[in-house]
Amino acid sequence: MSLGQTFGVALQGLGGSVVTVEVDIADGIPSYTLLGLPDAALNESRDRVRAAIVNCAEQWPNRKVTVSLSPAWMPKSGSSFDLAIAVAILAANSSVGVIPEIIFLGELSLDGKLRAVRGVLPSLMAAHSAGILRAVVPMANRAEAQLMTSMEIIPMSHLHEVLLWLRTGERSENLELDLEQVVDTALDFEDVAGQPLARRAAEIAATGGHHLLLIGPPGAGKTMIADRLPTILPALTLEEALEVTAVHSIAGSFATRSPMSRLAPIVAPHHTTTRVAMVGGGSHLIKPGACSLAHHGVLFIDEAPECGPGILDSLRQPLEAGTITIARAIGNLTFPARFLLVLAANPCPCGKFTGRGTSCVCTSLQVRRYLGKLSGPLMDRIDIRVHVDPVGRVDMARADLAESSATMRERVIAARLVASKRFAHEPFSLNGQIPSRALRTTYQPERIAMNFLHDELDRERLTARGLHKVMRTSWTLADLYQHDRPTLVDVHEAYALREGIEL
C-alpha cells in the first residue's frame, strides 16, 4: 500500500478553504473511487486524469485507487482539482518523490495540457491565509495569479512540465508581469457634444459615488455619457483591483477585462436580463451577478423601465449594504457589490416626449405608466436625476470644445483628495458613503441650509433617506467648489439635482 498527498482549494464565493488531496493505491480489483462530496464535473476528473497520465507516458496504477478530498464534509466543485489529483496519484505510485507544501490548480486535457480554471486569485488568497506560499497554476492564469506578489507562482502549460519540475527542479523562465498596467480605453468625454448639465452630473456622481438617472430621448447621448464614466474615475488602488479581479475570476469574465486592469469596471446588462444574472445565484455553482461584477465601478442599465418586474428592485439591498448575500440550500454566500448605479430611460414609450412634445404620440396615462415602472423605493435611492435634451446643431458645431475625460478626472481626483483628508479617521472615503448618523452629527451643512432641508422634510417633499442623499451630494459639491462646509447654495443645487429641477 502506498500514499500520495497534494493540496488544492475549494471555493465558496470569494472565500476558500485548502483541501488535502490524498491518494491510496492498494491491491485489489482495479477501480477508482473519489470521496469528499464531489460534484459532477469533479467526478468526471477520473477519465481526464487517467488519459492525461497515460498520454504523458506515465504509468497508470492498474490497482485499487482511492482519492479522498478532505475535509470530507465540505462540498467541492469544478475541474481545478485535476492537477492536484494527478500529481497525488503519481506520488502514490512512486513516480515522483515527496511533494512539498504546494497548491496545485488546473484542469487537465486528455493529452496533459493545463487549461485555465476560474477563481485562481481567490484560491491563492485562501492558500496564503492558510500559510502555503507556493502554487502551480496553468499558464493561461499566469497574469491573474501573479497579482499575488506574496506567493511564489509557478505557471505551467503541461503536466509533463510539472513532473519535470518536481523531479529535477527545472522549469522555463517566465517574464515578470507589470502589475501597474492599466487597460487603455478609446472612450473619452470629448466625444459627447453639448449636454453640459449631464456632463456636470456625471462628474458629481464620479466624485462622490452618487447614483444617477438620465432621462432623455433616443440619440441624446445617455449611453455615451454612461460608457465614459469609468474614464473620469480614479484608477483603482491595488487592493481594489485585487477585489475586482477576484470577482471576475470566479465569474470567468476575463475575456472583456484584463486581470491587471486598474480601470474601474463598467457592466451594462441588457434590460431583458434575469434577476439571477443581475444579483447572482445558481443552483450548484453560485456565481456573482452584474452588480458584483461592477464592484468599485459602474453598473449601467439602459432602457431601465423596460426591465422585467422585480429586476431593478432586486438592487435595493446591495445599493444600501454594498454587498449581496445569496442564500441557497448548499449555504449562504456574500459577494461585494459597491457600485455606482446609472439608469437611462426615455421620457415616454415612444421617446419623443421632450421639449414641446409635439411629436409624442403617447397618452398621459402611457407616460405615467412607463415611468411608473421605476418604483418609488428605487427612485428614493437615486441621488441625481438629469433630463438630457436633444443635441442641437450649435452643440454639434462646437463639439471640438468639449472637455476631455483627463480634464474632468483631474477635478474628480482633487475633490476626492479633499474628502479623503476629511475622512482620514473614518471607515469610509466617499461622500456617498457617509452614514446617516454621521450626517446628523459630525457632517451637517450650514445651519441655514439645514433649516431649508428640514422645511422640505416637514412639507413631505423629502423622505428621511432623501434628506440624507441631498446632504451627501452637497458635500460633493462643496468639495468641487472648495467650500469647507456645504452652504445653502450647495444644498439648493443638490436638492435640484435630486428632484430633476433645472437651476
DOVEX-769300 format. One record per residue (C-alpha): residue number from 1; x, y, z; residue in one letter. Coordinates in steps of 0.02 Angstrom, whole numbers, always signed. Layout:
BEGIN
{node NUM,{X,Y,Z},A};
...
! end
This chain:
BEGIN
{node 1,{+0,+0,+0},M};
{node 2,{+65,+175,-44},S};
{node 3,{+2,+351,-12},L};
{node 4,{+18,+517,-102},G};
{node 5,{-36,+690,-45},Q};
{node 6,{-57,+861,-127},T};
{node 7,{-160,+1018,-93},F};
{node 8,{-300,+1107,-186},G};
{node 9,{-428,+1240,-143},V};
{node 10,{-618,+1230,-130},A};
{node 11,{-704,+1397,-159},L};
{node 12,{-863,+1458,-77},Q};
{node 13,{-897,+1627,-157},G};
{node 14,{-744,+1737,-134},L};
{node 15,{-686,+1633,+13},G};
{node 16,{-597,+1467,+3},G};
{node 17,{-525,+1325,+105},S};
{node 18,{-370,+1223,+74},V};
{node 19,{-414,+1043,+29},V};
{node 20,{-297,+898,+60},T};
{node 21,{-296,+776,-87},V};
{node 22,{-247,+604,-26},E};
{node 23,{-225,+453,-139},V};
{node 24,{-210,+273,-82},D};
{node 25,{-159,+136,-204},I};
{node 26,{-193,-40,-140},A};
{node 27,{-202,-215,-208},D};
{node 28,{-372,-271,-269},G};
{node 29,{-489,-261,-416},I};
{node 30,{-439,-110,-523},P};
{node 31,{-555,+33,-479},S};
{node 32,{-561,+220,-447},Y};
{node 33,{-656,+293,-301},T};
{node 34,{-672,+481,-267},L};
{node 35,{-727,+534,-92},L};
{node 36,{-766,+704,-17},G};
{node 37,{-933,+767,-88},L};
{node 38,{-877,+798,-269},P};
{node 39,{-996,+873,-397},D};
{node 40,{-1023,+804,-573},A};
{node 41,{-876,+900,-651},A};
{node 42,{-759,+837,-515},L};
{node 43,{-822,+659,-531},N};
{node 44,{-777,+665,-716},E};
{node 45,{-596,+702,-670},S};
{node 46,{-562,+514,-665},R};
{node 47,{-561,+496,-854},D};
{node 48,{-471,+661,-885},R};
{node 49,{-334,+621,-759},V};
{node 50,{-311,+443,-822},R};
{node 51,{-298,+497,-1005},A};
{node 52,{-177,+638,-962},A};
{node 53,{-62,+525,-862},I};
{node 54,{-59,+389,-996},V};
{node 55,{-32,+514,-1137},N};
{node 56,{+116,+588,-1043},C};
{node 57,{+199,+417,-1048},A};
{node 58,{+173,+392,-862},E};
{node 59,{+109,+231,-782},Q};
{node 60,{-71,+223,-726},W};
{node 61,{-88,+111,-572},P};
{node 62,{-190,-38,-627},N};
{node 63,{-246,-69,-449},R};
{node 64,{-374,-3,-324},K};
{node 65,{-359,+188,-320},V};
{node 66,{-447,+286,-184},T};
{node 67,{-445,+477,-190},V};
{node 68,{-502,+571,-35},S};
{node 69,{-533,+759,-31},L};
{node 70,{-526,+823,+148},S};
{node 71,{-618,+895,+240},P};
{node 72,{-745,+769,+181},A};
{node 73,{-899,+867,+239},W};
{node 74,{-862,+1016,+125},M};
{node 75,{-943,+1015,-49},P};
{node 76,{-814,+1027,-189},K};
{node 77,{-845,+1076,-368},S};
{node 78,{-758,+1113,-531},G};
{node 79,{-613,+1044,-628},S};
{node 80,{-474,+1140,-538},S};
{node 81,{-431,+983,-436},F};
{node 82,{-374,+885,-591},D};
{node 83,{-190,+930,-574},L};
{node 84,{-184,+900,-386},A};
{node 85,{-264,+728,-408},I};
{node 86,{-147,+679,-550},A};
{node 87,{+10,+728,-453},V};
{node 88,{-52,+640,-296},A};
{node 89,{-85,+480,-396},I};
{node 90,{+90,+484,-469},L};
{node 91,{+164,+518,-297},A};
{node 92,{+69,+369,-226},A};
{node 93,{+132,+265,-371},N};
{node 94,{+312,+318,-330},S};
{node 95,{+331,+406,-498},S};
{node 96,{+382,+568,-409},V};
{node 97,{+458,+598,-240},G};
{node 98,{+381,+676,-86},V};
{node 99,{+277,+827,-135},I};
{node 100,{+315,+986,-36},P};
{node 101,{+177,+1101,+28},E};
{node 102,{+116,+1172,-137},I};
{node 103,{-56,+1216,-204},I};
{node 104,{-95,+1135,-372},F};
{node 105,{-231,+1216,-480},L};
{node 106,{-280,+1171,-657},G};
{node 107,{-392,+1070,-771},E};
{node 108,{-311,+932,-874},L};
{node 109,{-348,+900,-1055},S};
{node 110,{-337,+722,-1118},L};
{node 111,{-162,+750,-1186},D};
{node 112,{-98,+825,-1023},G};
{node 113,{-111,+1011,-1063},K};
{node 114,{-158,+1125,-919},L};
{node 115,{-314,+1226,-953},R};
{node 116,{-369,+1386,-866},A};
{node 117,{-490,+1375,-720},V};
{node 118,{-599,+1502,-632},R};
{node 119,{-563,+1577,-463},G};
{node 120,{-373,+1565,-464},V};
{node 121,{-345,+1729,-372},L};
{node 122,{-467,+1696,-229},P};
{node 123,{-397,+1519,-219},S};
{node 124,{-222,+1587,-197},L};
{node 125,{-283,+1710,-66},M};
{node 126,{-358,+1565,+32},A};
{node 127,{-197,+1465,+16},A};
{node 128,{-93,+1613,+75},H};
{node 129,{-207,+1635,+226},S};
{node 130,{-176,+1451,+268},A};
{node 131,{+13,+1479,+261},G};
{node 132,{+50,+1399,+93},I};
{node 133,{+169,+1510,-7},L};
{node 134,{+193,+1415,-171},R};
{node 135,{+69,+1370,-307},A};
{node 136,{+70,+1285,-477},V};
{node 137,{-58,+1363,-594},V};
{node 138,{-100,+1348,-780},P};
{node 139,{-1,+1465,-893},M};
{node 140,{-167,+1539,-952},A};
{node 141,{-200,+1600,-774},N};
{node 142,{-24,+1670,-754},R};
{node 143,{-69,+1855,-763},A};
{node 144,{-205,+1837,-634},E};
{node 145,{-103,+1727,-518},A};
{node 146,{+49,+1841,-515},Q};
{node 147,{-55,+1977,-435},L};
{node 148,{-20,+1877,-276},M};
{node 149,{+154,+1951,-255},T};
{node 150,{+174,+1873,-82},S};
{node 151,{+173,+1697,-155},M};
{node 152,{+289,+1604,-272},E};
{node 153,{+186,+1571,-428},I};
{node 154,{+242,+1430,-542},I};
{node 155,{+146,+1438,-707},P};
{node 156,{+147,+1280,-811},M};
{node 157,{+68,+1233,-977},S};
{node 158,{+77,+1042,-973},H};
{node 159,{+76,+900,-848},L};
{node 160,{+244,+844,-918},H};
{node 161,{+321,+1012,-867},E};
{node 162,{+250,+995,-691},V};
{node 163,{+326,+821,-671},L};
{node 164,{+494,+877,-741},L};
{node 165,{+499,+1019,-615},W};
{node 166,{+451,+905,-470},L};
{node 167,{+586,+779,-518},R};
{node 168,{+728,+895,-566},T};
{node 169,{+681,+1072,-514},G};
{node 170,{+698,+1130,-695},E};
{node 171,{+572,+1247,-774},R};
{node 172,{+568,+1378,-910},S};
{node 173,{+593,+1558,-859},E};
{node 174,{+441,+1671,-861},N};
{node 175,{+445,+1856,-886},L};
{node 176,{+380,+1959,-741},E};
{node 177,{+218,+2050,-774},L};
{node 178,{+188,+2235,-746},D};
{node 179,{+63,+2241,-605},L};
{node 180,{+36,+2428,-630},E};
{node 181,{-32,+2401,-805},Q};
{node 182,{-194,+2494,-845},V};
{node 183,{-301,+2444,-991},V};
{node 184,{-318,+2596,-1103},D};
{node 185,{-487,+2644,-1171},T};
{node 186,{-532,+2737,-1330},A};
{node 187,{-684,+2816,-1247},L};
{node 188,{-673,+2999,-1198},D};
{node 189,{-795,+3135,-1145},F};
{node 190,{-729,+3238,-1291},E};
{node 191,{-845,+3132,-1398},D};
{node 192,{-1001,+3197,-1308},V};
{node 193,{-1071,+3350,-1396},A};
{node 194,{-1159,+3476,-1286},G};
{node 195,{-1253,+3411,-1133},Q};
{node 196,{-1167,+3524,-1004},P};
{node 197,{-1291,+3477,-867},L};
{node 198,{-1274,+3289,-896},A};
{node 199,{-1084,+3303,-904},R};
{node 200,{-1085,+3400,-742},R};
{node 201,{-1198,+3270,-662},A};
{node 202,{-1080,+3131,-716},A};
{node 203,{-933,+3223,-638},E};
{node 204,{-1027,+3246,-474},I};
{node 205,{-1079,+3063,-474},A};
{node 206,{-900,+3007,-504},A};
{node 207,{-832,+3121,-368},T};
{node 208,{-946,+3067,-227},G};
{node 209,{-1005,+2896,-284},G};
{node 210,{-1185,+2955,-312},H};
{node 211,{-1314,+2856,-411},H};
{node 212,{-1375,+2938,-571},L};
{node 213,{-1533,+2935,-679},L};
{node 214,{-1527,+3004,-857},L};
{node 215,{-1695,+3038,-940},I};
{node 216,{-1699,+3092,-1121},G};
{node 217,{-1750,+3047,-1299},P};
{node 218,{-1656,+2919,-1403},P};
{node 219,{-1495,+2985,-1477},G};
{node 220,{-1468,+3121,-1348},A};
{node 221,{-1308,+3041,-1280},G};
{node 222,{-1364,+2949,-1122},K};
{node 223,{-1269,+2790,-1165},T};
{node 224,{-1114,+2888,-1220},M};
{node 225,{-1107,+2977,-1053},I};
{node 226,{-1131,+2818,-952},A};
{node 227,{-1000,+2721,-1052},D};
{node 228,{-872,+2859,-1018},R};
{node 229,{-898,+2870,-831},L};
{node 230,{-755,+2749,-791},P};
{node 231,{-635,+2863,-886},T};
{node 232,{-658,+3002,-757},I};
{node 233,{-649,+2887,-606},L};
{node 234,{-480,+2875,-518},P};
{node 235,{-377,+2719,-554},A};
{node 236,{-413,+2575,-437},L};
{node 237,{-295,+2550,-292},T};
{node 238,{-202,+2384,-286},L};
{node 239,{-321,+2321,-151},E};
{node 240,{-474,+2372,-252},E};
{node 241,{-401,+2296,-410},A};
{node 242,{-374,+2131,-319},L};
{node 243,{-555,+2130,-259},E};
{node 244,{-620,+2166,-435},V};
{node 245,{-506,+2034,-512},T};
{node 246,{-560,+1905,-384},A};
{node 247,{-745,+1931,-426},V};
{node 248,{-712,+1924,-614},H};
{node 249,{-604,+1770,-589},S};
{node 250,{-748,+1674,-511},I};
{node 251,{-866,+1733,-648},A};
{node 252,{-741,+1690,-785},G};
{node 253,{-761,+1860,-869},S};
{node 254,{-580,+1899,-915},F};
{node 255,{-624,+1893,-1100},A};
{node 256,{-675,+2076,-1086},T};
{node 257,{-562,+2133,-945},R};
{node 258,{-378,+2109,-909},S};
{node 259,{-336,+2036,-737},P};
{node 260,{-210,+2177,-712},M};
{node 261,{-325,+2319,-761},S};
{node 262,{-332,+2467,-642},R};
{node 263,{-477,+2545,-737},L};
{node 264,{-643,+2546,-646},A};
{node 265,{-757,+2412,-722},P};
{node 266,{-920,+2451,-810},I};
{node 267,{-1055,+2319,-828},V};
{node 268,{-1206,+2351,-939},A};
{node 269,{-1331,+2207,-935},P};
{node 270,{-1471,+2208,-1063},H};
{node 271,{-1641,+2260,-998},H};
{node 272,{-1705,+2083,-1032},T};
{node 273,{-1583,+2010,-905},T};
{node 274,{-1646,+1897,-767},T};
{node 275,{-1641,+1927,-580},R};
{node 276,{-1508,+1792,-556},V};
{node 277,{-1399,+1871,-689},A};
{node 278,{-1419,+2040,-603},M};
{node 279,{-1383,+1993,-422},V};
{node 280,{-1300,+1822,-441},G};
{node 281,{-1351,+1646,-398},G};
{node 282,{-1363,+1472,-471},G};
{node 283,{-1408,+1301,-406},S};
{node 284,{-1245,+1203,-392},H};
{node 285,{-1116,+1335,-437},L};
{node 286,{-1160,+1505,-365},I};
{node 287,{-1087,+1643,-473},K};
{node 288,{-1084,+1832,-445},P};
{node 289,{-1206,+1937,-544},G};
{node 290,{-1191,+2102,-636},A};
{node 291,{-1199,+2205,-476},C};
{node 292,{-1046,+2113,-407},S};
{node 293,{-951,+2120,-572},L};
{node 294,{-974,+2309,-563},A};
{node 295,{-893,+2317,-390},H};
{node 296,{-788,+2477,-374},H};
{node 297,{-856,+2528,-544},G};
{node 298,{-1015,+2571,-639},V};
{node 299,{-1174,+2470,-664},L};
{node 300,{-1264,+2544,-814},F};
{node 301,{-1441,+2490,-857},I};
{node 302,{-1508,+2563,-1018},D};
{node 303,{-1695,+2568,-1053},E};
{node 304,{-1721,+2543,-867},A};
{node 305,{-1914,+2550,-871},P};
{node 306,{-1912,+2403,-993},E};
{node 307,{-1834,+2286,-862},C};
{node 308,{-1941,+2143,-802},G};
{node 309,{-2039,+2151,-640},P};
{node 310,{-1927,+2147,-486},G};
{node 311,{-1762,+2160,-582},I};
{node 312,{-1721,+2338,-531},L};
{node 313,{-1797,+2319,-358},D};
{node 314,{-1676,+2175,-326},S};
{node 315,{-1539,+2307,-324},L};
{node 316,{-1611,+2399,-174},R};
{node 317,{-1521,+2293,-44},Q};
{node 318,{-1347,+2299,-123},P};
{node 319,{-1368,+2487,-151},L};
{node 320,{-1385,+2509,+36},E};
{node 321,{-1268,+2374,+102},A};
{node 322,{-1132,+2369,-31},G};
{node 323,{-1142,+2178,-28},T};
{node 324,{-1261,+2045,-94},I};
{node 325,{-1299,+1886,+4},T};
{node 326,{-1364,+1737,-93},I};
{node 327,{-1450,+1601,+8},A};
{node 328,{-1459,+1425,-63},R};
{node 329,{-1479,+1251,+9},A};
{node 330,{-1292,+1224,-1},I};
{node 331,{-1259,+1380,+102},G};
{node 332,{-1255,+1570,+104},N};
{node 333,{-1126,+1665,+2},L};
{node 334,{-1090,+1851,+10},T};
{node 335,{-1015,+1946,-137},F};
{node 336,{-958,+2128,-135},P};
{node 337,{-1070,+2247,-232},A};
{node 338,{-1020,+2428,-202},R};
{node 339,{-1053,+2510,-370},F};
{node 340,{-1110,+2672,-448},L};
{node 341,{-1283,+2642,-524},L};
{node 342,{-1326,+2734,-685},V};
{node 343,{-1501,+2715,-756},L};
{node 344,{-1555,+2779,-926},A};
{node 345,{-1735,+2799,-980},A};
{node 346,{-1837,+2877,-1118},N};
{node 347,{-1963,+3009,-1064},P};
{node 348,{-2106,+2904,-1134},C};
{node 349,{-2134,+2741,-1230},P};
{node 350,{-2106,+2825,-1399},C};
{node 351,{-1961,+2928,-1332},G};
{node 352,{-2018,+3095,-1407},K};
{node 353,{-2098,+3175,-1254},F};
{node 354,{-1966,+3310,-1240},T};
{node 355,{-1958,+3496,-1274},G};
{node 356,{-2131,+3546,-1331},R};
{node 357,{-2176,+3363,-1351},G};
{node 358,{-2269,+3394,-1514},T};
{node 359,{-2202,+3235,-1594},S};
{node 360,{-2253,+3122,-1450},C};
{node 361,{-2397,+3002,-1486},V};
{node 362,{-2412,+2934,-1308},C};
{node 363,{-2558,+2972,-1195},T};
{node 364,{-2530,+3046,-1022},S};
{node 365,{-2580,+2879,-947},L};
{node 366,{-2450,+2788,-1051},Q};
{node 367,{-2316,+2911,-996},V};
{node 368,{-2361,+2890,-812},R};
{node 369,{-2364,+2700,-827},R};
{node 370,{-2198,+2697,-918},Y};
{node 371,{-2101,+2799,-790},L};
{node 372,{-2202,+2719,-650},G};
{node 373,{-2107,+2558,-685},K};
{node 374,{-1963,+2638,-590},L};
{node 375,{-2028,+2605,-415},S};
{node 376,{-2033,+2738,-280},G};
{node 377,{-1916,+2645,-161},P};
{node 378,{-1787,+2627,-301},L};
{node 379,{-1802,+2809,-355},M};
{node 380,{-1780,+2862,-174},D};
{node 381,{-1605,+2786,-183},R};
{node 382,{-1556,+2888,-336},I};
{node 383,{-1454,+3042,-290},D};
{node 384,{-1454,+3135,-456},I};
{node 385,{-1589,+3144,-590},R};
{node 386,{-1549,+3236,-751},V};
{node 387,{-1653,+3273,-906},H};
{node 388,{-1547,+3252,-1062},V};
{node 389,{-1610,+3363,-1203},D};
{node 390,{-1585,+3327,-1388},P};
{node 391,{-1421,+3390,-1461},V};
{node 392,{-1443,+3542,-1572},G};
{node 393,{-1341,+3596,-1722},R};
{node 394,{-1250,+3727,-1618},V};
{node 395,{-1190,+3591,-1497},D};
{node 396,{-1135,+3483,-1643},M};
{node 397,{-1037,+3627,-1718},A};
{node 398,{-950,+3662,-1553},R};
{node 399,{-912,+3479,-1513},A};
{node 400,{-724,+3512,-1526},D};
{node 401,{-736,+3624,-1372},L};
{node 402,{-797,+3484,-1259},A};
{node 403,{-688,+3444,-1108},E};
{node 404,{-588,+3285,-1111},S};
{node 405,{-600,+3144,-985},S};
{node 406,{-425,+3186,-923},A};
{node 407,{-476,+3363,-876},T};
{node 408,{-633,+3304,-787},M};
{node 409,{-537,+3166,-699},R};
{node 410,{-414,+3292,-628},E};
{node 411,{-557,+3385,-543},R};
{node 412,{-632,+3221,-481},V};
{node 413,{-466,+3165,-406},I};
{node 414,{-436,+3336,-325},A};
{node 415,{-609,+3336,-244},A};
{node 416,{-589,+3155,-186},R};
{node 417,{-423,+3201,-107},L};
{node 418,{-511,+3336,-5},V};
{node 419,{-641,+3210,+52},A};
{node 420,{-511,+3077,+94},S};
{node 421,{-420,+3200,+208},K};
{node 422,{-584,+3243,+294},R};
{node 423,{-624,+3059,+318},F};
{node 424,{-446,+3008,+365},A};
{node 425,{-505,+2932,+530},H};
{node 426,{-668,+2861,+463},E};
{node 427,{-704,+2688,+390},P};
{node 428,{-768,+2769,+229},F};
{node 429,{-687,+2882,+100},S};
{node 430,{-825,+2946,-15},L};
{node 431,{-963,+3071,+20},N};
{node 432,{-1091,+2949,-47},G};
{node 433,{-1042,+2828,+92},Q};
{node 434,{-1064,+2945,+242},I};
{node 435,{-1176,+2854,+369},P};
{node 436,{-1341,+2935,+413},S};
{node 437,{-1294,+2957,+596},R};
{node 438,{-1133,+3047,+548},A};
{node 439,{-1232,+3163,+434},L};
{node 440,{-1343,+3214,+580},R};
{node 441,{-1197,+3244,+698},T};
{node 442,{-1024,+3273,+626},T};
{node 443,{-1056,+3314,+443},Y};
{node 444,{-1202,+3436,+442},Q};
{node 445,{-1210,+3578,+314},P};
{node 446,{-1227,+3758,+373},E};
{node 447,{-1372,+3795,+490},R};
{node 448,{-1471,+3895,+360},I};
{node 449,{-1451,+3751,+238},A};
{node 450,{-1512,+3626,+367},M};
{node 451,{-1663,+3736,+402},N};
{node 452,{-1708,+3728,+217},F};
{node 453,{-1694,+3538,+216},L};
{node 454,{-1798,+3521,+374},H};
{node 455,{-1934,+3630,+297},D};
{node 456,{-1938,+3517,+143},E};
{node 457,{-1947,+3365,+258},L};
{node 458,{-2092,+3441,+356},D};
{node 459,{-2185,+3476,+194},R};
{node 460,{-2158,+3292,+145},E};
{node 461,{-2065,+3340,-12},R};
{node 462,{-1917,+3240,+52},L};
{node 463,{-1906,+3073,+139},T};
{node 464,{-1778,+3044,+276},A};
{node 465,{-1673,+2947,+152},R};
{node 466,{-1692,+3087,+26},G};
{node 467,{-1633,+3215,+153},L};
{node 468,{-1476,+3113,+183},H};
{node 469,{-1449,+3093,-4},K};
{node 470,{-1457,+3281,-29},V};
{node 471,{-1335,+3309,+114},M};
{node 472,{-1210,+3187,+41},R};
{node 473,{-1221,+3267,-131},T};
{node 474,{-1200,+3440,-53},S};
{node 475,{-1035,+3383,+23},W};
{node 476,{-975,+3331,-150},T};
{node 477,{-1024,+3500,-222},L};
{node 478,{-935,+3586,-78},A};
{node 479,{-776,+3488,-118},D};
{node 480,{-789,+3534,-303},L};
{node 481,{-819,+3717,-260},Y};
{node 482,{-682,+3712,-125},Q};
{node 483,{-802,+3755,+17},H};
{node 484,{-754,+3699,+192},D};
{node 485,{-935,+3655,+228},R};
{node 486,{-1091,+3641,+119},P};
{node 487,{-1176,+3809,+100},T};
{node 488,{-1357,+3848,+62},L};
{node 489,{-1309,+3864,-123},V};
{node 490,{-1231,+3690,-119},D};
{node 491,{-1385,+3616,-37},V};
{node 492,{-1502,+3704,-159},H};
{node 493,{-1404,+3632,-306},E};
{node 494,{-1400,+3458,-228},A};
{node 495,{-1588,+3467,-199},Y};
{node 496,{-1618,+3522,-378},A};
{node 497,{-1510,+3380,-444},L};
{node 498,{-1606,+3254,-341},R};
{node 499,{-1777,+3316,-397},E};
{node 500,{-1725,+3339,-578},G};
{node 501,{-1755,+3528,-570},I};
{node 502,{-1655,+3647,-679},E};
{node 503,{-1574,+3787,-579},L};
! end
